């Protein structure tokens, strides 16, 4: 079964809006695991507008499933990851002021940079994944970096799914098959939702993991967090 990692950034955004500790980010992480999530994802940014570096340190001590830290590998981010040793680090080429992730790595242009960063993480026993667009050259370039996995950036799939699901998913199927053929593990994320997740999972049943935050947290406002996580898990059951 494809694993579900819940991104809890939006919980931190809500907490930060009023100060204090409501909602309690640590409790939400524990609850997500108890409700069936197989991983917890966070994406700290330099301005700490949602997940703070201190949150990462606390989460590293309480997450019992897979802990995934996403982010642009700036020196501060690298030190944060090495200090807290998550199960997985996902490298994303975000600008410091970027609202949300909007593209994958150019694995050819940034090959040497990624090789050095990935080697450091792997030397510390941390599984690595890099954010890539569903482009053949970028998937092939990922192998040379030494990464364990790639995470397919799925916004274009989500945007085009309502128009034509088959056309929307085709480049992702092709990129996924190529990744598996050349020995890469496979994650996916960004704008996956209750509406489009099952079709994506059925089209790419050999995915290792999906990371979902914004849509899942929004759905939980209507359905409740436990029920929402179960709904997403059911969408990932493809047999």
Steps between C-alpha positions, in 0.01 A plus 500: 500500500610854425594676822336825611719767659300791642655844460411699814625841384147643493446403864803710586365787287178499700688488831729785399206721403409556865817411686486255787464130436158447348476275315772291665727398212659213693164352594380527142807310379442222754129491417569475126710191566234351728238567232699297246750731331823318421715812512522864602639765264611855580642769276676768708579821316756766595235746622339228718155615390360159582731221621770638726843348545415432865193306381726273299714426803196407709337295224819300452459366853134398474430384144488121501424446132710649220611857553557696178657847498461695175680814399759690304843374614639828629777469761251552785264239358780248456608544861141464619462170316833361612424591860159334504561205265156441348414185309504698179606841375330635188692771316286772343636794296296771674593866504505653852186709439310237302137449605502129415702257290446552127769304314744215526878493479693537179697186579744565216582863579523437875656153480823574687324698772250220557770232500684672786189567708352154451829332586509685830149393595556139398824488698283571804255222415222728373300387197494768232234607252503790255207692354478461121260583221370209288765553233712213369829692506445615858420147618805360324712780645383411849680166489838669463443702819495185713151563638300207633165628374334772301177678590290580196361855517132443427346848466457471122320169549261657751431799275432291189320210666150656478546555126641161399636263767674271252690781332576656837657186644688376190828690552505386862449137405784522250731674748411252773569197282833646398592570862428144607685358197816690595481409865344801670238487773191704428305758700245757385341813634345844455128564456402135524151480652199279564383590150807395303702268725343163420540540124865595549562204730331255263703637210829471692447211745875464566526834680675475835344805665281806455542812712179698544438805714289792382207305355496249785496768770228692315289183472544435870313823578190334357554131569721501811868405501463130580228445242689700237819297541297182465336638186840571346627157595200343328582698183844337506356148513507399137425128522 
